[in-house]
Amino acid sequence: MSKNWWKESARDIPKIIVEPPGPRSQSMHSSTVRYMRGLSSQVKLFPVCFSEGYGITLTDVDGNRYLDFSSGIYVTSLGHSHPKVSEAVASWAKKLMNCHDFTTPVKDKLLQKIAEVLPGNLNGVQFYCDGSTAVEAGLRAARAITGRHEFISCFRDFHGKTMGAVSLARMARGDVLAYGPTRAPGFYLVPRPDPYRPTFTKPDGRIDTDQYIRFYEQFIQEGTAGNVAAFVLEPTQGWGGSIFPPDDFFPKLKKLCQNHSILLFADEILAGMGRTGEWMCMSHWNVIPDIVTFGKSFGNGFPITAVVVREENAEALDNISASSSYGGNPMGCAAALACLEVIEEEDILENVRTVGAFFQKRMSQMKEEHPIIGDVKGKGFLLGIELVKDKSTKEPFEEAGKLVYQKAFRKGLAWIPAGHILRMSPPLIMDEVYAEMGLSMIEEAIGEVEREYGYR
Ligand SMILES: Cc1ncc(COP(=O)(O)O)c(C=O)c1O
């Protein structure tokens, strides 16, 4: 199959035939919200109703066709309805949907493939169906491996909505608040380095990684009971705004963890499986974690996730049962296996690196030209544009974030809002033509907002 399978379907996008959200979208949204509660801000800010997705396009029920800059939510990374992935799921849906955790030919093949593509000896695997449960399994694995029970995680990282995952995250987050009054005992949070908004700086104002590491060292001594099982982090903050740490951070953190016999647990549910141009995002820093989780892109929309540990610790997984109603079902394994094969066959990692470099160059130009763009960030196809009221004070410009999101959506860009940091997660198959198309729509929307607020 040609790697250009999606191009014909993208020929005439964006195609807006009625101002979105159009009448059919609005009517279906009203009908849905009669029963469904707790929708995300993404839907509330732009209540469109989608009926189809193919490649890099999404179509709504009014017939509008959009360029996709969201991949669902970092999920359909190989494009909507990738023929090979859809075919793989359909073929197992017809012959065997579930046989608990018995092995199947497709599960066996997937396990071999995971061991082949991941670096080092990351090959102890369990399968689950969403990111949160894979993270929970990672926490259980860390306890089983170390016999310890405390965890350190970071401000503004996100790990899911089950109780362990919630305990790793910020409690004041709207949809987590309800789980209060507080996190589970033994879970602690520390600041993580954000090069644009550093907590610890050198005298010249640049971020100082060593101070973060010294603080963690002190925190382990003074703030914990000395029973830390794992340091749990996203390699890059996804929900937090596509924020990557400085390049020396993970190598230094790994050393600190080793000095204290603490496991390094990289939650790659969002960043892993090609999104940043590597199978595993941590490979950018040549750091192999002890525990890693994959999801989202792993099944390209079919719910399959995984927790993986190093071979020398894999025996400990025998103490945390892999039994799950749906985890590792044949359809999920078929989807994930097809995804890993497509990443190789279509040279996806190379595309992400090349087009990712184009994104960075183009976004840097935008930053120079626009008074409200404070920072542009990301790697590969995990991207962010931070909006500020004033470049010198860096005051976040939340209102502008919402407006830019809505305006670009109206022009035909389906994407993700996140307060004042505009997040982009295009399908990894996208070429420079469509990367430019999407960025132009965003730039136009930013220009309009700047005029409305008197910046131009
Ligand atoms: C880094 C990370 N971990 C875990 C999760 C939770 O995944 P899920 O929503 O599939 O439970 C998410 C979801 O966005 C995530 O970004």
The ligand as a Tripos MOL2 file, in Angstrom:
@<TRIPOS>MOLECULE
LIG
   16    16     1     0     0
SMALL
NO_CHARGES

@<TRIPOS>ATOM
      1 C1          0.6000   11.2330   29.8780 C.3       1 LIG1
      2 C2         -0.7650   10.6170   30.0560 C.ar      1 LIG1
      3 N1         -0.9130    9.5680   30.8690 N.ar      1 LIG1
      4 C3         -2.1040    8.9730   31.0560 C.ar      1 LIG1
      5 C4         -3.2380    9.4480   30.4150 C.ar      1 LIG1
      6 C5         -4.5610    8.7910   30.6550 C.3       1 LIG1
      7 O1         -4.9660    8.0980   29.5130 O.3       1 LIG1
      8 P1         -6.4850    7.6910   29.3050 P.3       1 LIG1
      9 O2         -7.2540    8.9390   29.0550 O.co2     1 LIG1
     10 O3         -6.4490    6.7730   28.1120 O.co2     1 LIG1
     11 O4         -6.9160    6.9710   30.5500 O.co2     1 LIG1
     12 C6         -3.1410   10.5350   29.5610 C.ar      1 LIG1
     13 C7         -4.3290   11.0630   28.8820 C.2       1 LIG1
     14 O5         -4.3550   12.1030   28.2750 O.2       1 LIG1
     15 C8         -1.8720   11.1530   29.3730 C.ar      1 LIG1
     16 O6         -1.7220   12.2070   28.5720 O.3       1 LIG1
@<TRIPOS>BOND
     1     1     2 1
     2     2     3 ar
     3     2    15 ar
     4     3     4 ar
     5     4     5 ar
     6     5     6 1
     7     5    12 ar
     8     6     7 1
     9     7     8 1
    10     8     9 2
    11     8    10 1
    12     8    11 1
    13    12    13 1
    14    12    15 ar
    15    13    14 2
    16    15    16 1
@<TRIPOS>SUBSTRUCTURE
     1 LIG1         1 GROUP 0 **** ****
